[in-house]
């Protein structure tokens, strides 16, 4: 992996909302404004938890189907190989799970036991188009999860493959991608510009404060608003 950030740089981005990060990314013209983030089908299960940031460890699973049943699928080697793979991704790590079932969310890959294992492996959160369960336990662990649904059972969950690109909420995520998530949702951050995000976001913050001050002031006028809204590069 390359272009990893220092702990201080990651923490600086983690203090920002996904909305502010998205605003900052737009200024670099690296992608269209309707790209780079998961659709609202992927939502924060614990929206009051702090923002999450980390490098993606990807896995594709299924929870249903004849081949998933234990007597026809007895080999647990994939689980050991998956955990070994997770540790090859730079920390902090975010697990990204694509549920490939015809009806994603029939079973849950992320639950209390799996979360305990993932936290021990240096993971700071998870993203899936499928389901999550054991919500009280995960909330108590302070483990951010972004999912498509909540499920009762893990069903016949098994790993199909890992370490390859996956898709969740129409967002393609590749191994090692930098992922940021909060109560608004999940987005990927181009690693080449990641270190510059906080400085650009600060300009947006100052501009927003200026606009708010004009709108809340006793001498509001459209002329003052026009001056505040204009984006000026320093």
Secondary structure per residue as TSV (DSSP state, phi and psi in degrees):
chain	resnum	aa	ss	phi	psi
A	1	X	-	360.0	148.4
A	2	X	-	-134.2	169.1
A	3	X	S	61.6	32.6
A	4	X	-	-77.6	151.2
A	5	X	-	-99.7	160.8
A	6	X	-	-73.6	166.2
A	7	X	H	-59.1	-42.5
A	8	X	H	-63.3	-40.5
A	9	X	H	-66.1	-42.1
A	10	X	H	-63.8	-42.8
A	11	X	H	-64.3	-35.1
A	12	X	H	-64.2	-39.1
A	13	X	H	-72.4	-37.3
A	14	X	H	-63.0	-24.8
A	15	X	T	-73.4	-13.8
A	16	X	S	-92.0	153.4
A	17	X	-	-77.5	157.1
A	18	X	H	-60.5	-32.3
A	19	X	H	-63.0	-44.1
A	20	X	H	-68.6	-38.3
A	21	X	H	-63.4	-42.4
A	22	X	H	-61.5	-42.1
A	23	X	H	-58.6	-45.3
A	24	X	H	-64.2	-42.6
A	25	X	H	-60.7	-37.5
A	26	X	H	-55.9	-33.6
A	27	X	T	-68.7	-15.3
A	28	X	T	-91.4	-9.0
A	29	X	T	53.4	41.2
A	30	X	S	-91.4	-21.0
A	31	X	S	-154.8	166.0
A	32	X	-	-67.9	155.9
A	33	X	T	-71.9	-14.7
A	34	X	T	-102.2	24.0
A	35	X	-	-124.6	162.7
A	36	X	S	92.3	2.6
A	37	X	B	-139.2	154.4
A	38	X	-	-77.0	145.2
A	39	X	-	-67.1	169.7
A	40	X	T	-69.1	-4.4
A	41	X	T	-65.8	-20.2
A	42	X	S	-103.4	111.5
A	43	X	E	-122.4	158.9
A	44	X	E	-73.2	123.4
A	45	X	S	-75.5	-31.2
A	46	X	S	-124.7	76.2
A	47	X	T	-65.3	-13.9
A	48	X	T	-88.5	-7.4
A	49	X	S	-73.5	154.3
A	50	X	-	-61.0	163.2
A	51	X	-	-62.2	155.9
A	52	X	E	-116.0	140.3
A	53	X	E	-146.2	138.1
A	54	X	E	179.8	177.4
A	55	X	E	-96.8	137.3
A	56	X	E	-75.0	129.3
A	57	X	E	-109.8	112.1
A	58	X	E	-98.7	146.9
A	59	X	E	-152.1	145.6
A	60	X	E	-118.5	133.8
A	61	X	E	-131.2	169.5
A	62	X	E	-138.2	153.4
A	63	X	-	-122.4	-7.2
A	64	X	-	-131.0	174.1
A	65	X	S	103.9	153.7
A	66	X	G	-58.4	-41.1
A	67	X	G	-68.5	-13.4
A	68	X	G	-82.4	-16.8
A	69	X	S	-69.8	139.9
A	70	X	G	-53.2	-41.9
A	71	X	G	-71.1	-14.3
A	72	X	G	-108.8	-3.7
A	73	X	-	-142.4	66.6
A	74	X	-	-84.6	-8.5
A	75	X	-	-83.0	118.6
A	76	X	-	-96.7	8.4
A	77	X	H	-56.7	-37.3
A	78	X	H	-58.4	-34.1
A	79	X	H	-65.8	-45.1
A	80	X	H	-64.2	-42.2
A	81	X	H	-64.6	-37.6
A	82	X	H	-62.9	-46.8
A	83	X	H	-64.5	-37.3
A	84	X	H	-62.8	-41.6
A	85	X	H	-61.9	-43.0
A	86	X	H	-52.9	-39.6
A	87	X	T	-72.7	-10.0
A	88	X	T	-82.9	-13.1
A	89	X	S	-85.0	136.6
A	90	X	-	-59.4	145.5
A	91	X	S	-87.0	158.4
A	92	X	S	-70.4	154.6
A	93	X	E	-113.4	142.9
A	94	X	E	-120.1	123.7
A	95	X	E	-81.1	127.6
A	96	X	E	-118.8	116.8
A	97	X	E	-114.8	117.7
A	98	X	E	-95.3	116.4
A	99	X	E	-85.0	113.5
A	100	X	-	-94.3	10.0
A	101	X	S	-63.9	155.0
A	102	X	T	-58.7	-35.4
A	103	X	T	-119.8	85.5
A	104	X	T	-55.1	138.4
A	105	X	T	101.0	2.9
A	106	X	S	-62.6	-36.6
A	107	X	S	-132.6	165.5
A	108	X	E	-112.8	126.9
A	109	X	E	-79.4	-39.4
A	110	X	E	-94.4	117.7
A	111	X	S	-147.4	-167.3
A	112	X	H	-61.1	-48.6
A	113	X	H	-65.5	-47.8
A	114	X	H	-62.5	-36.3
A	115	X	H	-67.1	-40.7
A	116	X	H	-58.1	-41.6
A	117	X	H	-66.3	-45.7
A	118	X	H	-65.5	-39.8
A	119	X	H	-61.6	-40.1
A	120	X	H	-64.5	-25.1
A	121	X	T	-90.7	9.4
A	122	X	T	86.8	19.9
A	123	X	E	-88.3	141.7
A	124	X	E	-114.3	2.9
A	125	X	E	173.4	176.2
A	126	X	E	-145.5	150.1
A	127	X	E	-132.2	133.5
A	128	X	E	-152.6	146.8
A	129	X	S	-82.9	-6.2
A	130	X	S	-93.9	-145.2
A	131	X	E	-111.2	163.6
A	132	X	E	-131.3	154.0
A	133	X	-	-141.5	-177.9
A	134	X	-	58.7	46.7
A	135	X	H	-58.8	-45.0
A	136	X	H	-57.8	-40.6
A	137	X	H	-66.2	-43.7
A	138	X	H	-66.7	-38.3
A	139	X	H	-64.0	-42.5
A	140	X	H	-63.9	-29.5
A	141	X	T	-80.9	-7.0
A	142	X	T	64.5	38.6
A	143	X	-	-104.7	105.3
A	144	X	E	-64.3	133.9
A	145	X	E	-132.9	136.7
A	146	X	E	-121.4	117.5
A	147	X	E	-140.9	167.7
A	148	X	S	-87.9	-23.5
A	149	X	E	-165.8	179.0
A	150	X	E	-119.8	139.6
A	151	X	-	-129.5	159.9
A	152	X	S	-84.2	-41.5
A	153	X	-	-119.0	158.3
A	154	X	-	-84.3	-7.4
A	155	X	T	54.3	-131.2
A	156	X	T	-108.3	46.3
A	157	X	-	-58.1	132.0
A	158	X	E	-150.7	158.2
A	159	X	E	-88.8	130.3
A	160	X	E	-90.5	-47.8
A	161	X	E	-163.9	164.4
A	162	X	E	-147.7	165.2
A	163	X	S	76.1	20.6
A	164	X	S	-128.4	164.6
A	165	X	-	-58.7	142.0
A	166	X	E	-128.9	167.7
A	167	X	E	-130.2	126.0
A	168	X	E	-133.2	125.7
A	169	X	T	57.0	39.3
A	170	X	T	65.6	11.5
A	171	X	E	-104.4	120.8
A	172	X	E	-84.0	126.3
A	173	X	E	-122.7	129.4
A	174	X	-	-105.7	154.2
A	175	X	T	-52.6	130.9
A	176	X	T	88.1	-7.1
A	177	X	-	-59.9	146.3
A	178	X	E	-87.3	120.8
A	179	X	E	-116.1	133.8
A	180	X	E	-125.1	138.2
A	181	X	E	-149.2	146.1
A	182	X	E	-151.7	-160.1
A	183	X	T	-61.0	-18.4
A	184	X	T	-85.3	-26.4
A	185	X	E	144.3	-154.0
A	186	X	E	-129.6	139.2
A	187	X	E	-141.4	162.6
A	188	X	E	-104.1	146.1
A	189	X	E	-114.0	120.6
A	190	X	-	-56.4	123.6
A	191	X	T	-66.6	-26.2
A	192	X	T	-65.4	-24.0
A	193	X	T	-113.5	-0.6
A	194	X	G	-56.1	-41.6
A	195	X	G	-63.9	-23.3
A	196	X	G	-90.3	-8.2
A	197	X	H	-58.8	-47.8
A	198	X	H	-58.7	-41.1
A	199	X	H	-65.6	-42.1
A	200	X	H	-67.7	-40.4
A	201	X	H	-62.2	-34.0
A	202	X	H	-63.0	-36.7
A	203	X	H	-64.2	-40.7
A	204	X	H	-63.8	-40.4
A	205	X	H	-62.3	-45.6
A	206	X	H	-62.7	-40.4
A	207	X	H	-64.2	-43.0
A	208	X	H	-63.2	-40.1
A	209	X	H	-64.7	-38.2
A	210	X	H	-65.5	-43.7
A	211	X	H	-63.6	-43.3
A	212	X	H	-61.9	-40.3
A	213	X	H	-63.7	-39.7
A	214	X	H	-66.5	-44.8
A	215	X	H	-66.6	-31.0
A	216	X	H	-94.4	-8.4
A	217	X	S	-72.5	159.2
A	218	X	T	-75.3	-18.2
A	219	X	T	-112.1	42.3
A	220	X	-	-59.6	139.9
A	221	X	-	-151.3	155.4
A	222	X	H	-64.3	-31.1
A	223	X	H	-64.4	-44.2
A	224	X	H	-64.5	-36.9
A	225	X	H	-65.1	-42.5
A	226	X	H	-58.5	-43.1
A	227	X	H	-64.4	-37.4
A	228	X	H	-74.7	-33.4
A	229	X	H	-75.7	-30.7
A	230	X	S	-59.1	127.4
A	231	X	-	-81.6	122.1
A	232	X	-	-120.8	121.4
A	233	X	-	-75.9	134.0
A	234	X	-	-96.9	360.0
